[in-house]
Amino acid sequence: MGTLNQNLNSHLGSWIGPKDPRVQGWLLLDDYLPTFTLTVLYLLIVWMGPKYMKDRPPVSCRGLLLIYNVGLTLLSVYMFWELSSAAWHGSYSLYCQNTHSAPEADTKVMKALWWYYFSKLIEFMDTFFFILRKNNHQITFLHIYHHSTMFNIWWFVMNWIPCGHSFFGATINCFVHIIMYSYYGLSSIPAMRPYLWWKKYLTQMQLIQFFLTVSQSFCAIIWPCGFSIGWTWFQICYMLTLIMLFTNFYFQTYKKRVVSSKEHLNGSGATKEHANGTENNKKLRLD
């Protein structure tokens, strides 16, 4: 195992370049194999979990879901505060910020971004709750793609560009997650569900964050500051895949539903369903 890790690290180093020494020794960061292995285990559970639960009753998980969502909301608040305050007090530029230009702020950003990377491992639980509750229709390609890739991408980010321009997308995402996990925490309380009318706006917020991240990444290409151009282009390409997938999800989930409801009303004269009831019975978790 040690030889495999050394060979893998050597190959990655020759391919991408030397790692940032400031994160050496941090949990899960020295070797890629643990992150890769955890991702493979996640995908195996995604594949085998529904088969295991097929002839078993669904597990409610209501109390655990509340604790989980509150915990992730608080973690998102912490990360958002640490990243935004470090960038503000460290005079980070929104246009382009190198990884070695503000030592004190860089250290604070790196620590917050490690938690951001680790939170992507915690968020695998989103899928596991779907499996336990037998909500298999929510385990979509978008869901699996986003969860599995983010954890791996951020391992690479933390090893090569753990601060500087990397802070922006994570900061915006943490803000969105504050709103999102607050929503899901509240939705785990049955008495609150009739008041949760704003679910579709979560997807709109997610799309806005992707567009903002793409725009900010282009700034680092137009006005370079020494931050890796290759990583910047990779982020733009990855964000574009998310924009396409989330846009498709939004159209399939909300726009087609509105059209179908109008056609149903025009054809049968049926009364309009209460939106919250349908929304919460078919709750989809995004990231």
C-alpha positions in Angstrom: 0.0 0.0 0.0 2.8 2.4 0.9 4.5 1.7 -2.5 1.3 2.3 -4.3 0.7 5.6 -2.6 4.3 6.7 -3.4 4.0 5.8 -7.0 0.6 7.5 -7.3 2.0 10.7 -5.6 5.0 10.6 -7.9 2.8 10.3 -11.0 0.5 13.1 -9.9 3.5 15.3 -9.1 5.1 14.7 -12.5 1.7 15.4 -14.2 0.5 18.4 -12.3 3.5 19.7 -10.5 4.7 19.9 -6.9 2.1 20.0 -4.1 1.6 23.0 -1.9 3.8 22.2 1.2 1.6 24.2 3.5 -1.0 21.4 3.7 1.4 18.6 4.1 0.3 16.2 6.9 -3.3 17.4 7.0 -5.9 14.7 7.4 -6.6 12.8 4.1 -4.5 15.1 2.0 -1.1 13.4 1.7 -2.3 10.6 -0.4 -5.1 10.4 -3.0 -5.8 6.7 -2.4 -8.1 7.3 0.7 -10.2 9.8 -1.2 -10.5 7.6 -4.2 -11.3 4.5 -2.1 -14.0 6.4 -0.1 -15.5 7.5 -3.4 -15.5 3.9 -4.8 -17.2 2.7 -1.5 -19.8 5.4 -2.0 -20.6 4.3 -5.5 -20.8 0.7 -4.4 -23.3 1.6 -1.7 -25.3 3.6 -4.3 -25.4 0.5 -6.5 -26.0 -2.1 -3.8 -28.0 -0.1 -1.3 -31.3 0.0 -3.2 -31.0 -3.8 -3.8 -30.5 -4.4 -0.1 -33.5 -2.2 0.8 -35.8 -3.6 -1.9 -37.7 -6.1 0.3 -37.2 -4.2 3.5 -39.4 -1.4 4.9 -38.2 2.2 4.6 -36.4 3.7 7.6 -37.8 7.1 8.7 -34.6 8.7 9.9 -36.6 11.8 10.9 -34.7 12.6 14.1 -31.3 11.8 12.5 -32.2 13.9 9.4 -32.9 16.9 11.6 -29.6 16.6 13.5 -27.7 16.0 10.2 -29.2 19.0 8.4 -28.8 21.3 11.4 -25.2 20.2 11.7 -24.4 20.9 8.1 -26.2 24.2 8.3 -23.9 25.2 11.2 -20.8 23.9 9.5 -21.8 25.9 6.4 -22.2 29.1 8.5 -18.8 28.5 10.0 -17.1 28.0 6.6 -18.9 30.9 5.0 -17.8 33.2 7.9 -14.2 32.1 7.9 -13.8 32.3 4.1 -15.5 35.7 3.7 -13.9 37.3 6.7 -10.4 36.0 5.7 -10.9 37.3 2.2 -12.2 40.6 3.4 -9.5 41.3 6.0 -6.8 39.9 3.8 -7.8 42.2 1.0 -8.4 39.3 -1.4 -9.2 40.4 -5.0 -12.4 39.2 -6.6 -10.8 39.5 -10.0 -7.7 37.3 -9.3 -5.9 36.2 -6.2 -2.7 34.3 -6.2 -2.1 31.5 -3.6 1.0 33.2 -2.0 0.2 36.9 -1.6 -1.5 37.2 1.8 0.1 34.8 4.3 -2.2 35.3 7.2 -5.4 35.3 5.2 -4.1 32.3 3.1 -3.7 30.2 6.2 -7.2 31.0 7.4 -8.7 30.2 4.0 -6.8 26.9 3.8 -8.1 25.8 7.1 -11.7 26.7 6.1 -11.3 25.0 2.7 -10.1 21.8 4.3 -13.4 21.7 6.2 -15.1 22.4 2.9 -13.3 19.4 1.3 -14.2 17.2 4.3 -17.8 18.4 4.2 -18.1 16.8 0.7 -17.4 13.4 2.4 -20.0 14.1 5.1 -22.5 14.9 2.3 -22.4 11.4 1.0 -24.9 10.9 3.8 -27.5 12.7 1.6 -27.5 9.6 -0.7 -27.5 7.1 2.1 -30.6 8.7 3.6 -32.3 8.4 0.2 -31.5 4.7 0.2 -32.6 4.0 3.7 -35.9 5.9 3.1 -36.3 4.1 -0.3 -36.5 7.4 -2.2 -34.6 5.9 -5.1 -36.1 8.3 -7.6 -34.0 11.0 -6.0 -30.7 9.2 -6.7 -30.3 10.7 -10.1 -27.2 11.0 -12.3 -26.9 14.7 -11.3 -27.0 13.8 -7.7 -24.3 11.0 -7.9 -22.1 13.0 -10.4 -22.1 16.1 -8.2 -21.4 14.3 -4.9 -18.7 11.9 -6.2 -16.8 14.5 -8.3 -16.8 17.3 -5.7 -15.1 15.3 -3.1 -12.3 14.3 -5.5 -11.9 17.6 -7.1 -11.4 19.3 -3.8 -8.7 16.9 -2.9 -6.7 18.2 -5.8 -7.6 21.8 -5.1 -6.4 21.4 -1.5 -3.1 19.9 -2.6 -2.2 22.4 -5.4 -4.3 25.6 -5.0 -5.6 25.5 -1.4 -6.2 29.3 -1.1 -6.2 32.4 -3.2 -8.7 32.4 -6.1 -10.1 29.0 -4.9 -12.0 30.7 -2.1 -14.8 32.3 -4.2 -16.8 29.4 -5.5 -16.6 27.6 -2.1 -17.7 30.8 -0.3 -20.8 31.2 -2.5 -21.5 27.5 -2.2 -21.4 27.7 1.6 -23.9 30.5 1.6 -26.3 28.5 -0.7 -25.8 25.5 1.6 -26.9 27.5 4.6 -30.2 28.2 2.9 -30.5 24.6 1.5 -29.7 22.6 4.6 -31.9 25.0 6.7 -34.7 24.1 4.3 -34.2 20.4 4.5 -33.9 20.6 8.3 -37.2 22.4 8.5 -38.8 20.0 6.0 -37.9 17.1 8.3 -40.4 18.6 10.8 -43.9 17.7 9.5 -45.6 20.7 11.0 -43.3 23.0 9.1 -43.9 21.6 5.6 -47.0 23.6 4.7 -44.9 26.8 5.1 -42.0 25.8 2.9 -43.1 27.3 -0.4 -39.6 28.3 -1.6 -38.0 25.1 -2.6 -37.7 25.8 -6.3 -35.8 29.0 -5.5 -33.0 26.8 -4.1 -32.2 25.5 -7.6 -32.3 29.1 -9.0 -29.8 30.1 -6.3 -27.6 27.1 -7.3 -27.6 28.2 -10.9 -26.8 31.7 -10.0 -23.8 30.5 -8.0 -22.5 28.6 -10.9 -22.8 31.6 -13.2 -21.0 33.8 -10.7 -18.2 31.3 -10.3 -17.7 31.1 -14.1 -17.7 34.9 -14.3 -15.2 35.2 -11.5 -13.0 32.5 -13.1 -13.0 34.4 -16.4 -11.7 37.4 -14.6 -8.6 35.5 -13.5 -8.0 34.7 -17.2 -8.6 38.2 -18.4 -6.6 39.8 -15.6 -4.1 37.1 -14.5 -2.3 37.4 -11.2 -0.2 34.2 -11.2 -3.0 31.9 -10.2 -3.0 28.7 -12.3 -4.7 29.2 -15.6 -5.1 25.5 -16.2 -7.0 25.1 -12.9 -9.2 28.1 -13.8 -10.2 26.6 -17.2 -10.9 23.3 -15.5 -13.2 25.0 -13.0 -15.1 26.8 -15.8 -15.6 23.5 -17.7 -16.8 21.8 -14.6 -19.2 24.6 -13.7 -20.6 24.4 -17.3 -21.5 20.7 -16.8 -23.3 21.6 -13.6 -25.2 24.5 -15.3 -26.4 22.1 -18.0 -27.4 19.4 -15.5 -29.1 21.7 -13.0 -30.9 23.6 -15.8 -32.2 20.3 -17.1 -33.3 19.3 -13.6 -35.0 22.7 -13.1 -36.9 22.4 -16.4 -37.9 18.8 -15.8 -39.0 19.4 -12.2 -40.7 22.7 -12.3 -41.5 24.0 -15.8 -42.9 20.7 -17.1 -44.9 20.4 -14.0 -46.5 23.8 -14.5 -47.3 23.0 -18.1 -48.8 19.6 -17.1 -50.9 21.2 -14.3 -52.3 23.8 -16.8 -53.2 21.2 -19.3 -54.9 19.1 -16.6 -56.8 22.1 -15.3 -57.9 23.1 -18.8 -58.9 19.5 -19.7 -60.8 18.5 -16.5 -61.6 21.6 -14.5 -59.8 20.1 -11.5 -58.9 22.3 -8.6 -55.3 23.4 -8.2 -53.1 21.2 -6.0 -51.4 22.9 -3.1 -47.8 23.4 -4.3 -46.2 22.7 -0.9 -47.8 19.3 -0.6 -46.5 18.1 -3.9 -43.1 19.7 -3.4 -42.4 18.2 0.0 -43.7 14.7 -0.9 -41.3 14.7 -3.8 -38.4 16.4 -2.0 -35.2 16.3 -4.1 -31.9 17.1 -2.5 -29.3 18.9 -4.6 -25.9 20.1 -3.6 
